């Protein structure tokens, strides 16, 4: 099996090239991440996920995707159903928590079944960032609510449903992305909110789900936490907030290190992400050149990360095993559609 490198990598297209197979076999990444460019139809995605795992010789190498619903969905019609964004669900939950929890459980469980059908076993969801009026649309309708306790409650329902469906959920974007005024895909956001306010708002959902198997950090400078570095490159925030105040126990992955928010040379971004405290680096472009650039600076998956990975696997196994009867997807979809029709009425 060899040494597993602490990175999730993307690939360029719908099929692996010989160059990608050779590179993945040599690097032996922890896992992979897919994007719309990689997803044409179910049979093709199944073949791709099988090829990715075969390239590293590990059947348990996780394959992740961003399938939140709404505008962030890599699997799209006509081959896959498009589930709604989270904000409408959150709005209904603000009026009727019981029904809101029921909808997000169905939303997450149906999404999990769709992913597992094509060999994907990790979803970068749910979003636990707060909805903030007037902030950048980078989050917007991807957020459930402005109410932190409600986000925590709905987030718990989603995490449990994903695990029951055999999919590793990734809560994001720790410790909170909702307040940004610019999109980190393009530039580096700064947040001026004081720490006391952050602890009583943005941090609450992440602290409530500190036992989740995975979390994604963010490329945001919180001036009250570390005025010099974005969270993704800040040992102060990882130690004092993510592992400290929030008590997060799972694997922390960086947000995509190719994003425009980071201006350092690519190799330096990777080094600093690990020095800051990330367990896994995320590099999504699928660029062979970029992957070769970071290859020399990728560390092995640490002992602590390996232990967190074993815990994540145990959580999923226990959640899947807790299901008493086979999943009736048709009935579940009918129930979900009925609730969504009621929501829209």
BELGI-V308521 format. One line per field, one symbol per residue. ss: DSSP state (~ for helix, > for strand, _ for the rest). burial: I if it has 9 or more other ideal C-beta (glycine too) atoms within 8 Angstrom, else O. A space follows every 10 residues. Layout:
BEGIN
ss->???
burial->???
END
This chain:
BEGIN
ss->____>>>>>_ _______~~~ ~~~~~~~_>> >>>>_~~~__ _~~~~~~~~~ ~~~~~~____ _>>>>_>>>_ _>>_______ _____~~~~~ ~~~~~_~~~~ ~~~~~~~~~~ ~~~~~~~___ _>>___>___ _________~ ~~_____~~~ ~~~~~~~~~~ ~~~~___>>> >>________ ________>> >___~~~~~~ _~~~~~~~__ ___>>>___> >>________ ~~~_~~~~~~ ~~~~~_____ >>>>>>____ _____~~~~~ ~~~~~~___> >>>____~~~ ~~~~~____> __~~~~~~~~ ~~~~~~~~~~ ~_______~~ ~~~~~~~~~~ ~~~~_
burial->OOOIIIIIII IIOOOIOOOI IOIIIOIIII IIIIIOOIIO OIOIIIIIII IIIOIIOOOO IIIIIIIIII OIIIIIOOOO OIIIIIIIII IIIIOOOOII IIIIIIIIII IIIIIIOIII IIIIIIIIII IIOOIIOIII IIIIIOOIOI IIIIIIIIII IIIIIIIIII IIIIIIIIII OIIIOOOIIO IOIOOOOIOO IIIIIIIIII OIIIIIIIII IIOIIIOOII IIIIOIIIIO IIIOOIOIOI IIIIIOIOIO IIOOOIIOII IIIIOIIIII IIIIOIOIOI IOOIIOOIOO IIOOIIOIIO IIIOIIOOII OOOOOOIOOO OIIOIIOOII OOIOO
END
